[in-house]
Amino acid sequence: YEKELLITKERGYGLDLQEHSLGLQCIAVPILNLHSQCVAAVSVSCPIATISSEMLEREVLEALQATGRRISAAMGYIGP
């Protein structure tokens, strides 16, 4: 799990591609506070039959990251 956590931290978002539940995938981004600490996450889950993992990373991720940035800003995060 440690290797996967490092990959997630480096890329800036987490993926669950059917590891937890067969047929279900999830993508998540961090919510940061004013000290740049991850205090929560926001995610989207959907059946693999509905959307491909490639589309999840290409199309859903952008909107999810924007949402994460807005929530983080409301939590006091200023950003780089």
ROVOBA-543348 format. One record per atom (N, C-alpha, C, O, CB): x, y, z; atom name. Coordinates in Angstrom, 1 decimal. Glycine has a CB too. Layout:
// residues N
atom east->X north->Y up->Z atomo->CA
...
// end
This chain:
// residues 80
atom east->0.8 north->-1.2 up->0.0 atomo->N
atom east->0.0 north->0.0 up->0.0 atomo->CA
atom east->0.9 north->1.3 up->0.0 atomo->C
atom east->0.4 north->2.3 up->-0.5 atomo->O
atom east->-0.9 north->0.0 up->1.2 atomo->CB
atom east->2.0 north->1.2 up->0.6 atomo->N
atom east->2.9 north->2.4 up->0.7 atomo->CA
atom east->3.3 north->2.9 up->-0.7 atomo->C
atom east->3.3 north->4.1 up->-0.9 atomo->O
atom east->4.1 north->2.1 up->1.5 atomo->CB
atom east->3.6 north->2.0 up->-1.6 atomo->N
atom east->4.0 north->2.4 up->-3.0 atomo->CA
atom east->2.8 north->3.1 up->-3.6 atomo->C
atom east->3.0 north->4.1 up->-4.3 atomo->O
atom east->4.4 north->1.1 up->-3.8 atomo->CB
atom east->1.6 north->2.5 up->-3.5 atomo->N
atom east->0.4 north->3.1 up->-4.1 atomo->CA
atom east->0.2 north->4.5 up->-3.5 atomo->C
atom east->-0.2 north->5.4 up->-4.2 atomo->O
atom east->-0.8 north->2.2 up->-3.9 atomo->CB
atom east->0.4 north->4.7 up->-2.2 atomo->N
atom east->0.2 north->6.0 up->-1.6 atomo->CA
atom east->1.2 north->7.0 up->-2.2 atomo->C
atom east->0.8 north->8.2 up->-2.4 atomo->O
atom east->0.4 north->5.9 up->-0.1 atomo->CB
atom east->2.4 north->6.6 up->-2.4 atomo->N
atom east->3.4 north->7.5 up->-3.0 atomo->CA
atom east->3.0 north->7.9 up->-4.4 atomo->C
atom east->3.2 north->9.1 up->-4.8 atomo->O
atom east->4.8 north->6.9 up->-3.0 atomo->CB
atom east->2.6 north->7.0 up->-5.2 atomo->N
atom east->2.1 north->7.3 up->-6.5 atomo->CA
atom east->0.9 north->8.2 up->-6.5 atomo->C
atom east->0.9 north->9.2 up->-7.3 atomo->O
atom east->1.7 north->6.0 up->-7.3 atomo->CB
atom east->0.0 north->8.0 up->-5.6 atomo->N
atom east->-1.2 north->8.9 up->-5.5 atomo->CA
atom east->-0.7 north->10.3 up->-5.1 atomo->C
atom east->-1.2 north->11.3 up->-5.7 atomo->O
atom east->-2.1 north->8.3 up->-4.4 atomo->CB
atom east->0.2 north->10.4 up->-4.2 atomo->N
atom east->0.6 north->11.7 up->-3.7 atomo->CA
atom east->1.3 north->12.5 up->-4.9 atomo->C
atom east->1.1 north->13.7 up->-5.1 atomo->O
atom east->1.6 north->11.6 up->-2.6 atomo->CB
atom east->2.2 north->11.7 up->-5.6 atomo->N
atom east->2.9 north->12.4 up->-6.8 atomo->CA
atom east->2.0 north->12.8 up->-7.9 atomo->C
atom east->2.1 north->13.9 up->-8.4 atomo->O
atom east->3.9 north->11.4 up->-7.3 atomo->CB
atom east->0.9 north->12.0 up->-8.2 atomo->N
atom east->0.1 north->12.4 up->-9.3 atomo->CA
atom east->-1.0 north->13.4 up->-8.8 atomo->C
atom east->-1.6 north->14.1 up->-9.7 atomo->O
atom east->-0.6 north->11.2 up->-9.9 atomo->CB
atom east->-1.3 north->13.5 up->-7.5 atomo->N
atom east->-2.2 north->14.4 up->-7.0 atomo->CA
atom east->-3.7 north->14.0 up->-6.9 atomo->C
atom east->-4.6 north->14.8 up->-6.6 atomo->O
atom east->-2.2 north->15.7 up->-7.8 atomo->CB
atom east->-3.9 north->12.7 up->-7.2 atomo->N
atom east->-5.3 north->12.2 up->-7.1 atomo->CA
atom east->-5.2 north->10.7 up->-6.9 atomo->C
atom east->-4.2 north->10.0 up->-7.3 atomo->O
atom east->-6.1 north->12.5 up->-8.3 atomo->CB
atom east->-6.2 north->10.1 up->-6.3 atomo->N
atom east->-6.3 north->8.7 up->-6.1 atomo->CA
atom east->-7.2 north->8.0 up->-7.0 atomo->C
atom east->-8.2 north->8.5 up->-7.5 atomo->O
atom east->-6.7 north->8.4 up->-4.7 atomo->CB
atom east->-6.9 north->6.7 up->-7.3 atomo->N
atom east->-7.8 north->5.9 up->-8.1 atomo->CA
atom east->-8.1 north->4.6 up->-7.4 atomo->C
atom east->-7.2 north->4.0 up->-6.8 atomo->O
atom east->-7.1 north->5.6 up->-9.5 atomo->CB
atom east->-9.3 north->4.1 up->-7.6 atomo->N
atom east->-9.7 north->2.8 up->-7.2 atomo->CA
atom east->-10.3 north->2.2 up->-8.4 atomo->C
atom east->-11.5 north->2.4 up->-8.7 atomo->O
atom east->-10.7 north->2.8 up->-5.9 atomo->CB
atom east->-9.6 north->1.3 up->-9.1 atomo->N
atom east->-10.1 north->0.7 up->-10.3 atomo->CA
atom east->-10.5 north->-0.7 up->-10.0 atomo->C
atom east->-9.8 north->-1.7 up->-10.4 atomo->O
atom east->-9.0 north->0.8 up->-11.4 atomo->CB
atom east->-11.6 north->-0.9 up->-9.4 atomo->N
atom east->-12.2 north->-2.2 up->-9.0 atomo->CA
atom east->-11.4 north->-2.9 up->-7.9 atomo->C
atom east->-11.7 north->-4.1 up->-7.7 atomo->O
atom east->-12.3 north->-3.0 up->-10.3 atomo->CB
atom east->-10.5 north->-2.2 up->-7.2 atomo->N
atom east->-9.8 north->-2.9 up->-6.1 atomo->CA
atom east->-10.8 north->-3.2 up->-4.9 atomo->C
atom east->-10.7 north->-4.2 up->-4.3 atomo->O
atom east->-8.6 north->-2.1 up->-5.6 atomo->CB
atom east->-11.7 north->-2.2 up->-4.7 atomo->N
atom east->-12.6 north->-2.4 up->-3.5 atomo->CA
atom east->-13.8 north->-3.2 up->-3.9 atomo->C
atom east->-14.3 north->-4.0 up->-3.1 atomo->O
atom east->-13.0 north->-1.0 up->-3.0 atomo->CB
atom east->-14.3 north->-3.0 up->-5.1 atomo->N
atom east->-15.6 north->-3.7 up->-5.5 atomo->CA
atom east->-15.6 north->-3.9 up->-7.0 atomo->C
atom east->-15.4 north->-3.0 up->-7.8 atomo->O
atom east->-16.8 north->-2.8 up->-5.1 atomo->CB
atom east->-15.8 north->-5.1 up->-7.4 atomo->N
atom east->-15.7 north->-5.5 up->-8.8 atomo->CA
atom east->-16.8 north->-4.7 up->-9.6 atomo->C
atom east->-18.0 north->-4.7 up->-9.2 atomo->O
atom east->-16.0 north->-7.0 up->-9.0 atomo->CB
atom east->-16.4 north->-4.1 up->-10.6 atomo->N
atom east->-17.3 north->-3.3 up->-11.5 atomo->CA
atom east->-17.4 north->-1.9 up->-11.1 atomo->C
atom east->-18.1 north->-1.1 up->-11.8 atomo->O
atom east->-18.6 north->-4.0 up->-11.5 atomo->CB
atom east->-16.8 north->-1.5 up->-10.0 atomo->N
atom east->-16.9 north->-0.1 up->-9.5 atomo->CA
atom east->-15.5 north->0.6 up->-9.5 atomo->C
atom east->-14.5 north->0.0 up->-9.1 atomo->O
atom east->-17.5 north->0.0 up->-8.1 atomo->CB
atom east->-15.5 north->1.8 up->-10.0 atomo->N
atom east->-14.2 north->2.6 up->-10.0 atomo->CA
atom east->-14.5 north->3.9 up->-9.3 atomo->C
atom east->-15.6 north->4.4 up->-9.3 atomo->O
atom east->-13.7 north->2.8 up->-11.4 atomo->CB
atom east->-13.4 north->4.5 up->-8.8 atomo->N
atom east->-13.5 north->5.8 up->-8.1 atomo->CA
atom east->-12.3 north->6.6 up->-8.4 atomo->C
atom east->-11.2 north->6.1 up->-8.5 atomo->O
atom east->-13.7 north->5.5 up->-6.6 atomo->CB
atom east->-12.4 north->7.9 up->-8.4 atomo->N
atom east->-11.3 north->8.8 up->-8.5 atomo->CA
atom east->-11.5 north->9.9 up->-7.4 atomo->C
atom east->-12.7 north->10.3 up->-7.2 atomo->O
atom east->-11.2 north->9.5 up->-9.9 atomo->CB
atom east->-10.5 north->10.3 up->-6.7 atomo->N
atom east->-10.6 north->11.2 up->-5.6 atomo->CA
atom east->-9.5 north->12.3 up->-5.6 atomo->C
atom east->-8.3 north->12.0 up->-6.0 atomo->O
atom east->-10.6 north->10.5 up->-4.3 atomo->CB
atom east->-9.8 north->13.5 up->-5.1 atomo->N
atom east->-8.8 north->14.5 up->-5.0 atomo->CA
atom east->-8.8 north->15.0 up->-3.6 atomo->C
atom east->-9.8 north->14.9 up->-2.9 atomo->O
atom east->-9.0 north->15.7 up->-6.0 atomo->CB
atom east->-7.6 north->15.5 up->-3.1 atomo->N
atom east->-7.5 north->16.0 up->-1.7 atomo->CA
atom east->-8.2 north->17.3 up->-1.5 atomo->C
atom east->-8.3 north->18.2 up->-2.4 atomo->O
atom east->-6.1 north->16.1 up->-1.3 atomo->CB
atom east->-8.6 north->17.5 up->-0.3 atomo->N
atom east->-9.1 north->18.8 up->0.2 atomo->CA
atom east->-8.0 north->19.3 up->1.2 atomo->C
atom east->-7.7 north->18.6 up->2.2 atomo->O
atom east->-10.5 north->18.8 up->0.9 atomo->CB
atom east->-7.4 north->20.5 up->0.9 atomo->N
atom east->-6.3 north->21.0 up->1.7 atomo->CA
atom east->-6.8 north->22.2 up->2.6 atomo->C
atom east->-7.6 north->22.9 up->2.2 atomo->O
atom east->-5.2 north->21.4 up->0.8 atomo->CB
atom east->-6.2 north->22.3 up->3.8 atomo->N
atom east->-6.5 north->23.4 up->4.7 atomo->CA
atom east->-5.5 north->24.5 up->4.5 atomo->C
atom east->-4.7 north->24.5 up->3.6 atomo->O
atom east->-6.6 north->22.9 up->6.2 atomo->CB
atom east->-5.6 north->25.5 up->5.4 atomo->N
atom east->-4.8 north->26.7 up->5.2 atomo->CA
atom east->-3.3 north->26.4 up->5.5 atomo->C
atom east->-2.4 north->27.2 up->5.2 atomo->O
atom east->-5.2 north->27.8 up->6.2 atomo->CB
atom east->-3.0 north->25.2 up->6.1 atomo->N
atom east->-1.6 north->24.8 up->6.4 atomo->CA
atom east->-1.2 north->23.8 up->5.3 atomo->C
atom east->-0.1 north->23.1 up->5.5 atomo->O
atom east->-1.5 north->24.1 up->7.7 atomo->CB
atom east->-1.9 north->23.7 up->4.2 atomo->N
atom east->-1.6 north->22.8 up->3.1 atomo->CA
atom east->-1.6 north->21.3 up->3.5 atomo->C
atom east->-1.0 north->20.5 up->2.9 atomo->O
atom east->-0.2 north->23.1 up->2.5 atomo->CB
atom east->-2.4 north->21.0 up->4.5 atomo->N
atom east->-2.6 north->19.6 up->5.0 atomo->CA
atom east->-3.8 north->19.1 up->4.4 atomo->C
atom east->-4.8 north->19.7 up->4.3 atomo->O
atom east->-2.6 north->19.6 up->6.5 atomo->CB
atom east->-3.8 north->17.8 up->4.0 atomo->N
atom east->-4.9 north->17.1 up->3.5 atomo->CA
atom east->-5.8 north->16.8 up->4.6 atomo->C
atom east->-5.5 north->16.0 up->5.5 atomo->O
atom east->-4.5 north->15.8 up->2.7 atomo->CB
atom east->-7.0 north->17.3 up->4.7 atomo->N
atom east->-8.0 north->17.1 up->5.8 atomo->CA
atom east->-9.2 north->16.3 up->5.3 atomo->C
atom east->-10.0 north->15.9 up->6.2 atomo->O
atom east->-8.4 north->18.4 up->6.3 atomo->CB
atom east->-9.3 north->16.1 up->4.0 atomo->N
atom east->-10.5 north->15.4 up->3.5 atomo->CA
atom east->-10.2 north->15.1 up->2.0 atomo->C
atom east->-9.2 north->15.4 up->1.5 atomo->O
atom east->-11.8 north->16.2 up->3.7 atomo->CB
atom east->-11.2 north->14.5 up->1.4 atomo->N
atom east->-11.1 north->14.2 up->0.0 atomo->CA
atom east->-12.5 north->14.3 up->-0.6 atomo->C
atom east->-13.5 north->14.1 up->0.1 atomo->O
atom east->-10.5 north->12.8 up->-0.3 atomo->CB
atom east->-12.6 north->14.6 up->-1.9 atomo->N
atom east->-13.9 north->14.5 up->-2.6 atomo->CA
atom east->-13.7 north->13.5 up->-3.8 atomo->C
atom east->-12.6 north->13.5 up->-4.4 atomo->O
atom east->-14.3 north->16.0 up->-3.1 atomo->CB
atom east->-14.7 north->12.7 up->-4.0 atomo->N
atom east->-14.5 north->11.7 up->-5.0 atomo->CA
atom east->-15.8 north->11.5 up->-5.8 atomo->C
atom east->-16.9 north->11.9 up->-5.5 atomo->O
atom east->-14.2 north->10.3 up->-4.3 atomo->CB
atom east->-15.6 north->10.8 up->-6.9 atomo->N
atom east->-16.6 north->10.3 up->-7.8 atomo->CA
atom east->-16.5 north->8.8 up->-8.0 atomo->C
atom east->-15.4 north->8.4 up->-8.4 atomo->O
atom east->-16.6 north->11.1 up->-9.2 atomo->CB
atom east->-17.6 north->8.1 up->-7.9 atomo->N
atom east->-17.6 north->6.7 up->-8.1 atomo->CA
atom east->-18.6 north->6.4 up->-9.2 atomo->C
atom east->-19.7 north->7.0 up->-9.3 atomo->O
atom east->-17.9 north->5.9 up->-6.8 atomo->CB
atom east->-18.3 north->5.4 up->-10.0 atomo->N
atom east->-19.2 north->5.0 up->-11.1 atomo->CA
atom east->-18.9 north->3.6 up->-11.6 atomo->C
atom east->-17.8 north->3.1 up->-11.4 atomo->O
atom east->-19.2 north->6.0 up->-12.3 atomo->CB
atom east->-19.9 north->2.9 up->-12.1 atomo->N
atom east->-19.7 north->1.6 up->-12.6 atomo->CA
atom east->-18.8 north->1.6 up->-13.8 atomo->C
atom east->-18.8 north->2.6 up->-14.6 atomo->O
atom east->-21.0 north->0.9 up->-13.0 atomo->CB
atom east->-17.9 north->0.7 up->-13.9 atomo->N
atom east->-17.0 north->0.6 up->-15.0 atomo->CA
atom east->-17.7 north->0.4 up->-16.4 atomo->C
atom east->-17.2 north->0.8 up->-17.4 atomo->O
atom east->-16.0 north->-0.6 up->-14.9 atomo->CB
atom east->-18.9 north->-0.1 up->-16.3 atomo->N
atom east->-19.7 north->-0.2 up->-17.5 atomo->CA
atom east->-20.3 north->1.1 up->-18.1 atomo->C
atom east->-20.6 north->1.2 up->-19.2 atomo->O
atom east->-20.9 north->-1.2 up->-17.3 atomo->CB
atom east->-20.3 north->2.1 up->-17.2 atomo->N
atom east->-20.8 north->3.4 up->-17.6 atomo->CA
atom east->-19.8 north->4.3 up->-18.2 atomo->C
atom east->-20.1 north->5.0 up->-19.2 atomo->O
atom east->-21.4 north->4.1 up->-16.3 atomo->CB
atom east->-18.6 north->4.2 up->-17.7 atomo->N
atom east->-17.5 north->5.1 up->-18.2 atomo->CA
atom east->-16.2 north->4.4 up->-18.1 atomo->C
atom east->-16.0 north->3.7 up->-17.1 atomo->O
atom east->-17.5 north->6.5 up->-17.4 atomo->CB
atom east->-15.3 north->4.5 up->-19.0 atomo->N
atom east->-14.0 north->3.9 up->-19.0 atomo->CA
atom east->-13.1 north->4.6 up->-18.0 atomo->C
atom east->-13.3 north->5.7 up->-17.7 atomo->O
atom east->-13.4 north->3.8 up->-20.4 atomo->CB
atom east->-12.1 north->3.9 up->-17.5 atomo->N
atom east->-11.2 north->4.5 up->-16.6 atomo->CA
atom east->-10.4 north->5.6 up->-17.3 atomo->C
atom east->-10.0 north->6.6 up->-16.6 atomo->O
atom east->-10.2 north->3.4 up->-16.1 atomo->CB
atom east->-10.2 north->5.5 up->-18.6 atomo->N
atom east->-9.5 north->6.6 up->-19.3 atomo->CA
atom east->-10.4 north->7.8 up->-19.4 atomo->C
atom east->-9.9 north->8.9 up->-19.2 atomo->O
atom east->-9.2 north->6.1 up->-20.8 atomo->CB
atom east->-11.7 north->7.7 up->-19.6 atomo->N
atom east->-12.6 north->8.8 up->-19.6 atomo->CA
atom east->-12.7 north->9.4 up->-18.2 atomo->C
atom east->-12.8 north->10.6 up->-18.0 atomo->O
atom east->-14.0 north->8.4 up->-20.1 atomo->CB
atom east->-12.6 north->8.5 up->-17.2 atomo->N
atom east->-12.7 north->9.0 up->-15.8 atomo->CA
atom east->-11.5 north->9.9 up->-15.5 atomo->C
atom east->-11.7 north->11.0 up->-14.9 atomo->O
atom east->-12.7 north->7.8 up->-14.8 atomo->CB
atom east->-10.3 north->9.5 up->-15.9 atomo->N
atom east->-9.1 north->10.4 up->-15.7 atomo->CA
atom east->-9.1 north->11.6 up->-16.6 atomo->C
atom east->-8.6 north->12.6 up->-16.2 atomo->O
atom east->-7.9 north->9.5 up->-15.9 atomo->CB
atom east->-9.6 north->11.4 up->-17.8 atomo->N
atom east->-9.5 north->12.5 up->-18.8 atomo->CA
atom east->-10.6 north->13.6 up->-18.6 atomo->C
atom east->-10.3 north->14.8 up->-18.6 atomo->O
atom east->-9.6 north->12.0 up->-20.2 atomo->CB
atom east->-11.8 north->13.1 up->-18.4 atomo->N
atom east->-13.0 north->14.1 up->-18.3 atomo->CA
atom east->-13.5 north->14.4 up->-16.9 atomo->C
atom east->-13.7 north->15.6 up->-16.7 atomo->O
atom east->-14.1 north->13.5 up->-19.2 atomo->CB
atom east->-13.6 north->13.4 up->-16.1 atomo->N
atom east->-14.1 north->13.7 up->-14.8 atomo->CA
atom east->-13.1 north->14.3 up->-13.9 atomo->C
atom east->-13.4 north->15.2 up->-13.1 atomo->O
atom east->-14.6 north->12.3 up->-14.1 atomo->CB
atom east->-11.8 north->14.0 up->-14.0 atomo->N
atom east->-10.8 north->14.5 up->-13.2 atomo->CA
atom east->-10.7 north->16.0 up->-13.2 atomo->C
atom east->-10.5 north->16.6 up->-12.1 atomo->O
atom east->-9.5 north->13.9 up->-13.6 atomo->CB
atom east->-10.8 north->16.6 up->-14.3 atomo->N
atom east->-10.6 north->18.0 up->-14.5 atomo->CA
atom east->-11.7 north->18.8 up->-13.6 atomo->C
atom east->-11.4 north->19.7 up->-12.9 atomo->O
atom east->-10.7 north->18.5 up->-15.9 atomo->CB
atom east->-13.0 north->18.3 up->-13.7 atomo->N
atom east->-14.0 north->18.9 up->-13.0 atomo->CA
atom east->-13.9 north->18.7 up->-11.5 atomo->C
atom east->-14.1 north->19.5 up->-10.6 atomo->O
atom east->-15.4 north->18.4 up->-13.5 atomo->CB
atom east->-13.4 north->17.5 up->-11.2 atomo->N
atom east->-13.2 north->17.1 up->-9.8 atomo->CA
atom east->-12.1 north->17.9 up->-9.1 atomo->C
atom east->-12.2 north->18.3 up->-8.0 atomo->O
atom east->-12.9 north->15.6 up->-9.6 atomo->CB
atom east->-11.0 north->18.1 up->-9.9 atomo->N
atom east->-9.9 north->18.9 up->-9.3 atomo->CA
atom east->-10.4 north->20.4 up->-9.1 atomo->C
atom east->-10.0 north->21.0 up->-8.1 atomo->O
atom east->-8.7 north->18.9 up->-10.3 atomo->CB
atom east->-11.2 north->20.9 up->-10.0 atomo->N
atom east->-11.7 north->22.3 up->-9.9 atomo->CA
atom east->-12.6 north->22.4 up->-8.6 atomo->C
atom east->-12.5 north->23.3 up->-7.9 atomo->O
atom east->-12.5 north->22.7 up->-11.1 atomo->CB
atom east->-13.4 north->21.4 up->-8.4 atomo->N
atom east->-14.2 north->21.3 up->-7.2 atomo->CA
atom east->-13.3 north->21.2 up->-5.9 atomo->C
atom east->-13.6 north->21.9 up->-4.9 atomo->O
atom east->-15.2 north->20.1 up->-7.2 atomo->CB
atom east->-12.3 north->20.4 up->-6.0 atomo->N
atom east->-11.4 north->20.2 up->-4.8 atomo->CA
atom east->-10.7 north->21.5 up->-4.5 atomo->C
atom east->-10.5 north->21.9 up->-3.4 atomo->O
atom east->-10.4 north->19.2 up->-5.1 atomo->CB
atom east->-10.3 north->22.3 up->-5.6 atomo->N
atom east->-9.6 north->23.6 up->-5.4 atomo->CA
atom east->-10.6 north->24.6 up->-4.7 atomo->C
atom east->-10.2 north->25.3 up->-3.8 atomo->O
atom east->-9.1 north->24.1 up->-6.7 atomo->CB
atom east->-11.8 north->24.6 up->-5.2 atomo->N
atom east->-12.8 north->25.5 up->-4.6 atomo->CA
atom east->-13.1 north->25.2 up->-3.1 atomo->C
atom east->-13.1 north->26.1 up->-2.3 atomo->O
atom east->-14.1 north->25.5 up->-5.4 atomo->CB
atom east->-13.2 north->23.9 up->-2.8 atomo->N
atom east->-13.5 north->23.5 up->-1.4 atomo->CA
atom east->-12.2 north->23.9 up->-0.6 atomo->C
atom east->-12.3 north->24.4 up->0.6 atomo->O
atom east->-13.8 north->22.0 up->-1.3 atomo->CB
atom east->-11.0 north->23.6 up->-1.1 atomo->N
atom east->-9.8 north->23.9 up->-0.4 atomo->CA
atom east->-9.7 north->25.4 up->-0.1 atomo->C
atom east->-9.3 north->25.8 up->1.0 atomo->O
atom east->-8.6 north->23.4 up->-1.2 atomo->CB
atom east->-10.0 north->26.2 up->-1.1 atomo->N
atom east->-10.0 north->27.6 up->-0.9 atomo->CA
atom east->-10.9 north->28.1 up->0.2 atomo->C
atom east->-10.6 north->29.0 up->1.0 atomo->O
atom east->-10.3 north->28.4 up->-2.2 atomo->CB
atom east->-12.1 north->27.5 up->0.3 atomo->N
atom east->-13.0 north->27.8 up->1.3 atomo->CA
atom east->-12.5 north->27.3 up->2.7 atomo->C
atom east->-12.9 north->27.9 up->3.7 atomo->O
atom east->-14.4 north->27.1 up->1.1 atomo->CB
atom east->-11.6 north->26.4 up->2.7 atomo->N
atom east->-11.0 north->25.9 up->3.9 atomo->CA
atom east->-9.7 north->26.7 up->4.3 atomo->C
atom east->-9.1 north->26.5 up->5.3 atomo->O
atom east->-10.5 north->24.4 up->3.8 atomo->CB
atom east->-9.4 north->27.7 up->3.5 atomo->N
atom east->-8.3 north->28.6 up->3.8 atomo->CA
atom east->-7.0 north->28.4 up->3.0 atomo->C
atom east->-6.1 north->29.1 up->3.1 atomo->O
atom east->-8.0 north->28.6 up->5.2 atomo->CB
atom east->-7.1 north->27.3 up->2.1 atomo->N
atom east->-5.9 north->27.0 up->1.4 atomo->CA
atom east->-5.7 north->28.1 up->0.3 atomo->C
atom east->-6.6 north->28.4 up->-0.4 atomo->O
atom east->-6.0 north->25.6 up->0.7 atomo->CB
atom east->-4.4 north->28.5 up->0.2 atomo->N
atom east->-4.1 north->29.6 up->-0.8 atomo->CA
atom east->-3.5 north->29.0 up->-2.0 atomo->C
atom east->-3.7 north->29.5 up->-3.1 atomo->O
atom east->-3.1 north->30.6 up->-0.1 atomo->CB
atom east->-2.7 north->27.9 up->-1.9 atomo->N
atom east->-2.1 north->27.3 up->-3.1 atomo->CA
atom east->-0.7 north->27.7 up->-3.3 atomo->C
atom east->-0.2 north->28.6 up->-2.7 atomo->O
atom east->-3.0 north->27.5 up->-4.3 atomo->CB
atom east->-0.1 north->27.1 up->-4.3 atomo->N
atom east->1.3 north->27.4 up->-4.6 atomo->CA
atom east->1.4 north->28.7 up->-5.3 atomo->C
atom east->2.6 north->29.1 up->-5.7 atomo->O
atom east->1.9 north->26.3 up->-5.5 atomo->CB
// end
